[in-house]
């Protein structure tokens, strides 16, 4: 009912699922936040594996997910761990070691600063027994916590969803 009311206020002509978040909803976990576009719903993973996490998935594109995970680390910054290419190499190795993953290909790795916070952005493809995914990720370490924001979409849908995915990636922030 709340989502339907929000859609009516926004002037949406299409009905909204009851569990769908209004476009522009901000999901936050402690210091981290991202803005959810229209057509997404919150979801929780069956097993909590991180200190904090927040997730959303598309209600129309199967396998299009957004999520932030926060975990404690013994580092003060990503730079103390390595440059973007080194971190990307480690992420690729971890991804390759996951159950069912058959191949991982790094597309891009870069450092950036947004609102005074240093981030690394990674983009890679992951092939597994469950399908082929394209992943966009933004990471930072603040106050000995690793923040990883990940956008995952099935490869066959990436071209159509790329603009939306990249726009959402730009909304990820960690307050200092």
C-alpha positions in Angstrom: 0.0 0.0 0.0 2.8 2.4 0.8 4.6 1.7 -2.5 1.3 2.1 -4.4 0.7 5.4 -2.6 4.2 6.6 -3.4 3.7 5.6 -7.1 0.5 7.6 -7.2 2.1 10.6 -5.7 5.0 10.3 -8.2 2.4 10.2 -11.0 3.3 6.7 -12.1 0.8 5.3 -14.6 2.0 1.7 -14.0 1.0 -0.3 -11.0 3.8 -1.0 -8.5 4.3 -4.3 -6.6 3.5 -4.0 -2.9 7.1 -4.8 -1.9 8.7 -2.6 -4.6 10.7 0.4 -3.3 9.8 3.8 -4.7 12.6 5.0 -7.1 15.0 7.2 -5.2 14.8 5.2 -1.9 18.1 5.2 -0.1 19.4 2.0 1.4 21.9 2.5 4.1 24.0 0.3 6.4 25.7 2.4 9.0 27.9 4.8 7.1 27.3 3.4 3.6 24.4 4.2 1.4 23.2 3.9 -2.2 20.1 5.1 -4.1 17.7 2.4 -5.5 16.2 3.1 -8.9 12.5 2.4 -9.7 11.6 -1.3 -10.1 13.7 -2.7 -7.2 12.8 -4.4 -3.9 14.8 -5.0 -0.7 15.8 -8.6 0.0 17.8 -10.4 2.7 20.2 -13.2 2.0 19.3 -16.5 3.8 22.5 -16.5 5.8 24.1 -13.3 7.2 27.8 -13.4 6.3 28.9 -9.8 6.8 29.0 -7.4 9.8 26.4 -5.3 7.9 24.7 -5.6 4.5 21.9 -4.1 2.5 20.5 -5.6 -0.7 18.0 -4.9 -3.4 17.0 -6.7 -6.6 15.1 -5.8 -9.8 11.5 -6.8 -9.9 11.7 -7.0 -13.7 15.2 -8.2 -14.6 16.0 -11.5 -13.0 19.6 -11.6 -11.5 20.0 -7.8 -11.5 21.1 -7.1 -7.9 22.6 -4.3 -5.8 24.2 -4.8 -2.5 26.6 -3.4 0.1 28.6 -5.5 2.5 30.6 -4.1 5.4 33.3 -6.1 7.2 36.0 -5.3 9.7 39.6 -5.3 8.5 43.0 -4.4 10.0 43.8 -1.7 7.5 43.3 2.0 7.4 42.9 2.4 3.7 42.8 0.5 0.4 46.0 2.1 -0.7 47.8 0.4 2.3 46.6 -2.9 0.8 47.6 -2.1 -2.8 46.8 -0.2 -5.9 43.6 -0.8 -7.9 45.2 -3.4 -10.2 46.5 -5.4 -7.2 43.2 -5.3 -5.4 41.4 -6.3 -8.6 43.8 -9.2 -9.0 42.9 -10.4 -5.4 39.2 -10.0 -6.0 39.5 -12.0 -9.3 41.4 -14.8 -7.4 38.8 -14.9 -4.6 36.0 -15.0 -7.2 37.7 -17.8 -9.1 37.8 -19.8 -5.9 34.0 -19.5 -5.3 32.0 -22.7 -5.7 30.9 -23.2 -9.3 32.9 -20.3 -10.8 34.7 -21.4 -14.0 36.2 -18.2 -15.3 36.6 -14.5 -14.3 37.8 -11.7 -16.6 38.8 -8.3 -15.3 37.4 -5.5 -17.5 38.6 -2.4 -15.6 40.1 -1.2 -12.3 40.6 2.4 -11.3 41.0 4.7 -8.3 38.8 7.7 -7.6 37.9 10.2 -4.9 34.3 11.2 -4.2 33.4 13.7 -1.5 36.9 13.3 0.0 36.7 9.5 0.2 39.0 7.3 -1.8 37.4 4.4 -3.7 38.5 1.7 -6.1 36.1 0.8 -8.9 36.3 -2.7 -10.4 34.4 -4.2 -13.3 34.6 -7.9 -14.2 32.8 -10.8 -15.8 32.2 -14.0 -13.9 31.2 -17.3 -15.5 29.8 -20.0 -13.3 27.7 -23.1 -13.5 24.8 -20.7 -12.6 25.4 -18.4 -15.6 27.5 -15.5 -16.8 27.4 -12.2 -14.9 28.8 -8.8 -15.3 29.8 -7.1 -12.0 30.4 -3.4 -11.2 31.9 -2.8 -7.8 33.1 0.2 -5.7 35.2 -0.4 -2.6 36.7 1.6 0.2 38.2 1.2 3.7 37.2 3.6 6.3 37.9 3.3 10.1 39.1 -0.3 9.7 36.0 -1.4 7.8 35.9 -2.6 4.3 32.8 -1.4 2.3 32.0 -3.3 -0.9 29.2 -2.1 -3.1 28.4 -4.6 -5.9 26.0 -4.5 -8.8 25.5 -7.8 -10.5 23.5 -8.4 -13.7 23.3 -11.4 -16.1 25.6 -10.8 -19.0 22.7 -11.1 -21.6 20.9 -8.2 -19.8 24.0 -6.0 -19.2 23.7 -4.0 -22.4 20.1 -3.0 -21.7 20.7 -2.3 -18.0 24.2 -0.8 -18.2 23.1 2.8 -17.9 20.9 2.2 -14.9 23.7 0.1 -13.2 26.3 2.7 -13.8 24.0 5.4 -12.5 23.4 3.5 -9.3 27.1 2.9 -8.8 27.6 6.6 -8.8 25.2 7.0 -5.9 27.3 4.8 -3.5 28.8 6.8 -0.7 30.5 6.1 2.6 30.3 8.9 5.1 33.5 9.8 7.0 
